[in-house]
Structure formats: structure tokens, C-alpha cells
């Protein structure tokens, strides 16, 4: 029903809607989401000019687990390093590393 420009819902309908919303919010908020990482790529500058970097994957099997709200998950994907023995001007230019 409309009264003076406001929409009023019957009290029973509003209580039912709020109860239903609360039940689904709590039920879905408490559940975890399963993730699985089985592959990743690393793209970077691998030759001069620029800092030449190397990497090796640490993950050799599928990694998986449950993601929960406000619970961080950390996975060591790979180490990255350089074999260059000196820092030249071209090594100071920033380049992207995309994972």
C-alpha cells in the first residue's frame, strides 16, 4: 500500500523476508569455497636489455584447499633470482613479471 509517497509492507511479509535473508546469509557465509591450482605461467624479461631473471616452479603437484572468509592462504609458487654479477643502467629499467 502507498501512503504519502512511501511504500509500506505488511509487517508479516517484512518479518518473513528478513528471517529468510538472515538464514541464507548465515548459511552461505559459513561455507567454504574449494579451490585447486594445477598450473600457472610466469612471463618476464629473460634476456638483455634489462635485468635477466630466472625462476623454477616449487609446485609440482596439484595444490588445493578450502577458502574461508578472512582466512589467508599462502602458497610458495616459485623463487626468482638473477645470475648477473653487476648492475648496469639497463638493469634499472622496470619490466613486468606476470604470473
Backbone torsions as a table, in degrees:
resi	resn	phi	psi	omega
1	UNK	NA	148.2	-178.1
2	UNK	-111.1	128.5	179.2
3	UNK	-134.4	119.4	177.6
4	UNK	49.7	44.6	175.9
5	UNK	81.1	0.2	178.1
6	UNK	-108.6	149.5	176.0
7	UNK	-100.5	127.3	178.9
8	UNK	-113.3	131.1	177.1
9	UNK	-98.0	146.2	173.7
10	UNK	-58.9	142.9	-175.4
11	UNK	-58.7	-42.2	-179.8
12	UNK	-61.4	-43.6	-179.8
13	UNK	-64.1	-40.3	179.8
14	UNK	-68.0	-41.7	178.4
15	UNK	-63.2	-41.7	179.4
16	UNK	-64.0	-45.1	-179.6
17	UNK	-61.5	-46.2	179.8
18	UNK	-63.7	-40.7	178.7
19	UNK	-64.6	-43.9	179.6
20	UNK	-63.2	-43.4	179.0
21	UNK	-61.7	-43.7	-179.6
22	UNK	-64.0	-42.8	180.0
23	UNK	-62.1	-46.9	-179.0
24	UNK	-70.7	-34.2	178.0
25	UNK	-64.1	-45.0	-179.8
26	UNK	-68.5	-41.3	-177.6
27	UNK	-66.0	-43.2	-178.1
28	UNK	-80.2	-29.3	179.6
29	UNK	-69.9	-26.7	-176.9
30	UNK	-86.1	-14.0	-176.8
31	UNK	-85.0	154.3	179.6
32	UNK	-102.3	159.8	176.5
33	UNK	-110.9	127.9	-179.9
34	UNK	-84.5	134.7	175.8
35	UNK	-125.4	157.6	179.1
36	UNK	-143.4	128.4	178.2
37	UNK	-114.1	114.6	-179.3
38	UNK	-119.8	-5.7	-177.7
39	UNK	-162.5	144.2	170.8
40	UNK	-152.2	156.5	178.1
41	UNK	-118.9	149.6	174.8
42	UNK	-125.2	123.9	178.1
43	UNK	-118.9	131.9	-177.3
44	UNK	-159.7	180.0	177.1
45	UNK	-83.4	118.4	-175.4
46	UNK	-113.7	10.4	176.5
47	UNK	-151.5	160.7	177.3
48	UNK	-65.8	151.5	1.3
49	UNK	-75.7	149.6	-179.0
50	UNK	116.7	167.1	178.7
51	UNK	-70.4	120.9	-179.5
52	UNK	-85.0	121.5	-178.0
53	UNK	-117.9	157.4	177.3
54	UNK	-125.2	160.4	176.3
55	UNK	-154.8	158.6	175.5
56	UNK	-140.2	132.8	179.3
57	UNK	-68.0	138.6	174.1
58	UNK	-91.4	-24.4	-178.1
59	UNK	-91.0	118.3	178.6
60	UNK	-115.6	-7.7	176.7
61	UNK	-128.4	171.3	179.4
62	UNK	-68.6	132.5	177.1
63	UNK	-109.3	133.1	179.8
64	UNK	-149.0	167.0	178.1
65	UNK	173.4	-179.7	178.9
66	UNK	-96.3	131.6	174.3
67	UNK	-95.6	129.3	177.7
68	UNK	-124.5	151.1	-179.4
69	UNK	-59.6	132.5	178.0
70	UNK	63.2	21.1	175.6
71	UNK	-121.3	103.2	-176.6
72	UNK	-68.5	147.7	175.5
73	UNK	-120.8	126.5	-179.1
74	UNK	-119.5	132.8	179.2
75	UNK	-132.7	128.6	174.3
76	UNK	-79.9	109.7	-177.7
77	UNK	-85.4	-45.9	-175.8
78	UNK	-165.9	150.7	167.8
79	UNK	-87.6	153.2	177.5
80	UNK	-132.9	136.9	-177.3
81	UNK	-154.6	173.3	176.1
82	UNK	-128.5	147.0	175.0
83	UNK	-100.7	2.3	179.9
84	UNK	-66.3	139.1	-176.3
85	UNK	-95.1	-11.9	178.3
86	UNK	-141.2	158.4	178.5
87	UNK	-103.1	116.2	178.3
88	UNK	-103.9	172.1	-179.6
89	UNK	-57.8	-40.2	-179.0
90	UNK	-66.9	-22.1	179.3
91	UNK	-75.1	-16.3	-177.8
92	UNK	-88.0	-8.6	179.4
93	UNK	-77.7	125.9	-179.1
94	UNK	-73.3	136.2	174.1
95	UNK	-128.6	156.0	-178.6
96	UNK	-77.6	146.6	165.8
97	UNK	-119.3	116.3	-175.3
98	UNK	-111.2	125.9	178.5
99	UNK	-113.4	NA	NA
